[in-house]
Amino acid sequence: MWSVARVATAKGMAHCPETGGQGSSSFSEVKQLGEMMRACRDYQADYDTMLRAKLNYFCELPEQQQAYVGDLVLDRLRQCRRGVSQNAQFLAMMLKCYERGDGGPDTLVLAQDKQGEPEHDPQWHGHDCREANMSRVRRVFQQVYREWTVEGAQERDRTFLPLLDDLEREFERFRTMTNSDKKLQRHEYRVLCPGCGLGRLPLEIRRHGMSVQGNENNALHLMISNFLLNQTYSSEGVLLRHVIFPFIMSSNNIRSAADQRLCCSVPDVDPRELAQATDGGEFSMCAGDFVESYRDESSRNAWHAVVTSFFLDTAQNVIEYIETIYALLVEGGSWINIGPLLYHYADSLHIRSIELTLEELMVVIDRVGFDVVEPVSFVQAPYAADPNSMLQDICA
Ligand SMILES: C[S@@+](CC[C@H](N)C(=O)[O-])C[C@H]1O[C@@H](n2cnc3c(N)ncnc32)[C@H](O)[C@@H]1O
């Protein structure tokens, strides 16, 4: 992780050819949402198809092989199906508020399509696009685990606590730096959190009393964060908690059936506390691609801090992200970052991307004009990881 500050005078901008433009965007935002909603509806049926294929294969094994462990495997798969049904219920509850019209696509219009996404390429459409959406839906329960469960708190703490500590330090630094008589109030400190997933990090920043805006471009993440932040109440105003099985779809490195059936209740906190806060601070979400959403003049010099968690490597052009962050910050404002350099498009056949080393990245950060406040340090942080898995990927 690192913290850098925007200095008064830029040392010079790094220039780099644009990488976008591998095809024009023909995919409407509403259609994208519609397809994701369909994938949510198909989650159970899709699993059942997979399960049937597995059972068929198992039943084709020699009888003796089936007899060794058949009762255990069949019982485990039966239990897994129950867990998957529970996850499907969670998705159905979420979709219901869109069908009711109180959280529908209108509230989640994405700012811009991102050019070059394979989903936007008509030739890529059909089966591949559906499979990509299904895979997102299958994986999203692990993201819900990371952000909105008691069980995920340990993982969150490894990432969010260091970020929040640095944000506190940067807030104090900014306050002492400004020469005005009237010191900046906590709620006046404006923090932007691009690629905020399901919105937990912005919520934690708001809980620290600062004003915050989350930004996210994934339709499924937007739907779920909207659901968890705004819709999990009964008509009597009681917080409704949902049970999910985040790792029920895992097949690898599982120690036992019980581990696979780890079940969690969501959300772990009542997000209404935000609405009840009377300090004048703001909380908002901006739907859309980060660079496109904050390109306009009004976004420039508008934020005291940008906080990024596991976001930088989602870029096709990471230099464009860095330039955008720099332009968004007020003079003396800070960018605090944590996360690996596991570039999302590095192995893509469809999408071009630039993959810089940490060393190269720090050169860009310097040449774009940032001053290093807190040099690079390494924290061990898992990401949406099954705590019981025999294989633990930890980002250093
Ligand atoms: C690895 S996740 C990190 C989520 C969250 N920050 C966390 O630490 O749990 C990266 C997030 O960035 C989002 N994202 C990727 N590219 C984006 C873009 N161009 N604009 C906005 N969000 C983006 C993804 O949809 C995803 O939710």
PDBQT file of the ligand as one rigid body, heavy atoms in Angstrom, charges set to zero:
ROOT
HETATM    1  C1  LIG A 401     -11.249  -6.386  -7.013  1.00  0.00    +0.000 C 
HETATM    2  S1  LIG A 401     -12.710  -5.475  -6.790  1.00  0.00    +0.000 S 
HETATM    3  C2  LIG A 401     -12.398  -4.507  -5.301  1.00  0.00    +0.000 C 
HETATM    4  C3  LIG A 401     -13.675  -4.132  -4.587  1.00  0.00    +0.000 C 
HETATM    5  C4  LIG A 401     -13.460  -3.351  -3.296  1.00  0.00    +0.000 C 
HETATM    6  N1  LIG A 401     -12.735  -2.134  -3.539  1.00  0.00    +0.000 N 
HETATM    7  C5  LIG A 401     -12.759  -4.205  -2.282  1.00  0.00    +0.000 C 
HETATM    8  O1  LIG A 401     -11.616  -3.915  -1.899  1.00  0.00    +0.000 OA
HETATM    9  O2  LIG A 401     -13.372  -5.180  -1.826  1.00  0.00    +0.000 OA
HETATM   10  C6  LIG A 401     -12.551  -4.260  -8.054  1.00  0.00    +0.000 C 
HETATM   11  C7  LIG A 401     -13.823  -3.503  -8.244  1.00  0.00    +0.000 C 
HETATM   12  O3  LIG A 401     -13.613  -2.461  -9.183  1.00  0.00    +0.000 OA
HETATM   13  C8  LIG A 401     -14.715  -2.447 -10.092  1.00  0.00    +0.000 C 
HETATM   14  N2  LIG A 401     -14.257  -1.851 -11.350  1.00  0.00    +0.000 N 
HETATM   15  C9  LIG A 401     -13.449  -2.434 -12.276  1.00  0.00    +0.000 A 
HETATM   16  N3  LIG A 401     -13.202  -1.585 -13.279  1.00  0.00    +0.000 NA
HETATM   17  C10 LIG A 401     -13.862  -0.435 -12.984  1.00  0.00    +0.000 A 
HETATM   18  C11 LIG A 401     -13.988   0.803 -13.639  1.00  0.00    +0.000 A 
HETATM   19  N4  LIG A 401     -13.362   1.030 -14.801  1.00  0.00    +0.000 N 
HETATM   20  N5  LIG A 401     -14.739   1.766 -13.071  1.00  0.00    +0.000 NA
HETATM   21  C12 LIG A 401     -15.362   1.541 -11.879  1.00  0.00    +0.000 A 
HETATM   22  N6  LIG A 401     -15.282   0.372 -11.205  1.00  0.00    +0.000 NA
HETATM   23  C13 LIG A 401     -14.538  -0.608 -11.748  1.00  0.00    +0.000 A 
HETATM   24  C14 LIG A 401     -15.111  -3.896 -10.201  1.00  0.00    +0.000 C 
HETATM   25  O4  LIG A 401     -16.406  -4.064 -10.700  1.00  0.00    +0.000 OA
HETATM   26  C15 LIG A 401     -14.952  -4.373  -8.782  1.00  0.00    +0.000 C 
HETATM   27  O5  LIG A 401     -16.101  -4.165  -8.009  1.00  0.00    +0.000 OA
ENDROOT
TORSDOF 0
